[in-house]
Amino acid sequence: AINISQPSFSGTDVFGYTSFLAYSTIPNITFYYEFRLKFQLANHHSALQDNLIFFTGQKGQGLNGDDFLELGLCNGRVVYRYNLGSGTATIISKPLDLTLNIHVIHLGRYLQKGWLKVDDQKNKTVTSPGRLVGLNVFSQFYLGGYREYTPELLPKGSGFKNGFQGCIFDVEVRTSMNQEFKSPGTPEGHPNSGRSVGQCKDSPCRLIKCRNGGKCIEGGSTV
């Protein structure tokens, strides 16, 4: 048994499934939220191309639009998107400094205005289009990937094709400026489910000695 305190994600497998952790729906996220987190990349090539860090949202019905919130990596930059039902707002950071071992992200939104701060880069802001000011999401909060692997099941505008490759840790959220930051989940910090998740820089294979030419391959834990 390995205690997973800093989850590591392997990305998308050959069948199109991603490793992920799913937490309970974040309450009271409609008008205001702030997230803080850190991540470490598995590599400097595929882990930077088109990889989801976190996601919550669902496809809209009729006139309700597609409400979602997501964070990911694309072409070496951090991409933050949200849709309140009347159009997608997007913030793209400057290229990541790959000499840094650990990257730090702080992002938020109040009504239509969102902002993103990555490492020591300058804070960037955006205002979502349309008149809607509330984020109405009822899905679980997915970290590192998502249960659905068919893009058609995801909201229009959520464009990440692959799961995260590397470690994501110290994830915290608050939905009011007067609140303390807390880990997602009910109880706090506990996911509802997951798939193919390991512990950063640790592997059960180090505890196993294979015989007769066998080789230990870690598949990650699944809940």
N, C-alpha and C positions, 0 to 999 in steps of 0.2 A: 504494500500500500504506500502511495506517495501523496502527501498533502499538497493540494493544488492551491497555492496562495498567489502565484503569478502565472496565470494560464498562458500556455503557448498554443498557437494555432498553426496548422500545416497547410492551410490554403484550400484549394479545390482539387478533388481527386479526379481520376479518369472517368468517373461516372457523373461528374458534374455536382457532386455533393461537397459542401463546405464543412469544415470543423467550426463549431460555434458553442456559445453558452447563451441560454435564453433565461431572462429574468422576468419577474412579474411586471405588468404594466406600471409605468411610472405615473403616480397620481398627480393631479393638479398641474399638469405640464402645459395647459392650454394657452396661457398668456405670458408666462415667464419661465425660463429655465437657464441654468448654467451648468456646464460640464467641465470637469478637470480630469485629465488622464495622462498616462505616460505610455510609450511604446518603444520596443526594440525590434529592429528588422532582422529577419532571418538571413537576408542577403541584400545586395544592392542592385539587383537586376529585376527578377520577376516579382519581388515583394514590393516594388515601387510602381508597377505598371497600371494596375486596374483592380485595386484591392479594397474590400470593405472593412472598415474598423467597427462601426456600429450602425444600427438601423432600428427604427420603429415606424410603423405606418401601415396603411392598407389602401387598396384600390377603392375609389369613390363609386357611388351609386347615383346614376342620374345627374342631377345638378350639384351634387355635393362635392365633386372634385376628388382628387387624390391627395390626401393629407399624409405627409411623411416627414421624417427627420433622419438625415444620414450623414456619416462622416467616412471618408476613405482616402485612398492614395491614387493618384493618376499622374503618370509621367514624372515621378519624383516630387510631386507637390501634394500638399494636403488639400482636399476638396470638401467643403461643408455645404450641404444643400438642405433646404426645407421648403415645403409647400403647404400653405394654409388653406388651400382649396381654390385659389384664384391665380395660380402661377408659381413657378419655381424660382426661388432666390438662391444664388450661388456665390460663394466666396472661394477663391483659389489662392493659396499662399505662394510665396516665392519658393524656388527649389530648396529642398531640405539640405542642410549642411551635413554631408555624409561622414564627416570626421567626428560627429557627435555619436556616442554610443547609445544614449537614451534621448528620446525626443519628448517634449512636453507640450500639451495642447490645453488651451483654455478657450471655451466658446460659450456663446449665449444668445438669447433672443428676448426682446420685450416687444410684444405686439408684432408689428411688421418689421422692426429693425433688428438685424442680427449682426454679430461680430465674431471674429476669430483671431486668436493670438497663438502663434506657433514659435516655440523656442524663444530666441531673442529678436525675432522679426517684429516689425511694427504691427500694431493692431489694425485689422481691416474690417470694414463695415459694409452692409448692404441693406436695402429696403425691399421687401417682397412686393410683387406687382398686385394689382387689384385692390379690392376694398376689405377683404376678410382679414381679421386680426387674431383669430384663434386657431391653434393647432389641435385638431380633434383626432387623436389616435387611440386605438383600443387594443392594439396588438401588444405582444410581449416586447421587451427590449432585448434585441439580439446583439451580441458582442462577438466580433471576429468572423461572422458569417450569418447564414440564416437557414431555417429549416427548408424553405422552398428552394428548389434548384432550377425551376422553370422561370425565365425572366418575365413571361406573360402574367405570372401570378403576382408580380411586384408592381407597385404604383408606377404610373408613367412618369418618367423623369429620373427615376432612381437607376443610375446607369452603371453600377459596378458589377462586373461579371465574375470576379474571383473573391474568395475569402482571404482573410489576412494571413500573412506568413511572418511569424515571429511571436513576440510576447506583448501582451497588453496588461497593464496593471495600474493600481491606485486610481481606479475609476470612481469618481464621485459626482453627485448631482444635487442640486437644490432647485426648488421651484418658487422661491421667494428670497428677496434680498435680505430678509430678516432671519432666514433659516441658516442652520449649520449644514455644511456639505455632508452627505451620507452616501454610502455605497448602495447601488441598486439592489433590489431583491427583497423578498419577504419570507423569512426574516432577513434583516439587512445583511447583504453580502452573499446570500445563498441563491444560486440559480435554481430554476425549476427543472431544467433539462440541459443536455449538452451532447455533443458528438465529437469523438476523436480529439479530445483536449488533453494536453500534457502539462507538466510543470516546467517552467522556464529553467533551462540549464540543468535539468535533472531527468533521469530516465530509469525506468525499472530494469532496463537491460544491463545497467552497471551492477545490478545485484544478482544477475543470472549468468552462470557459466554453462554454455552449450557444449554438448558432447557430439562425437561422431561427425564432426564437420558442420554441425548446425550453426545457424546465425540468428541472433535475436533481432527482431524488427519491432519497434514500438508502434502500436496502432493508436495510442491515446485512449483515454477513458471515455465512456459513454454513459449518460444517465437517462 
